[in-house]
Amino acid sequence: MWVLLGSLWDDPTLFAVSISFLRFLSPGVILTAWCVS
C-alpha cells in the first residue's frame, strides 16, 4: 500500500487523479462505513 502511495507521489499527474478519485468516492465510503457500523 505504501509502495503504491510512494509511486503515486513520484507521478504528480497520477497523484492528482487519484486524489480527485478518492474525493469522488469518499461520501459513498463514509456512508457505507456508517451503515455497517
C-alpha angles and dihedrals in degrees: 000000000000090000088056091050090048092054090047089051089055091054109056094188094052089044092054091047092050091048092053089045091052090047089053092049097042099087092051093046092049092047091048092048090049092049093048093049 
